[in-house]
Every structure is written in C-alpha cells, then in structure tokens.
C-alpha cells in the first residue's frame, strides 16, 4: 500500500479513505497527501 512521500511509480492511486484518485506521470514523482481529505494511504488502481 503506497503512502504519502513514497515514489511508487507511474500510475493512478486511490485514497483508501475518500476514494479520490491521484495520477503520477513520472516514476520520480512522490505521492502527495490526498488532495481531497489529506489522508496518507492509497491503493493502486489497476
């Protein structure tokens, strides 16, 4: 489970609390806190 601050790689990640999706377009991008609720845990969207 990717968390805020990690570099999980390109892809779409969904907040485990509110469901907001965040897209990372570069392998070097760090996962931000959820832009909707600030929660730090995400699941990768397949």
FENGI-V773252 format. One record per helix or strand of 2 or more residues. SS is the DSSP state (a for helix, b for strand). FROM is the first residue (numbers start at 0). LEN is the number of residues. Records with the same first field share a line. If there is no record, write none. Layout:
SS->FROM-LEN / FROM-LEN
This chain:
b->10-5 / 20-4 / 40-4
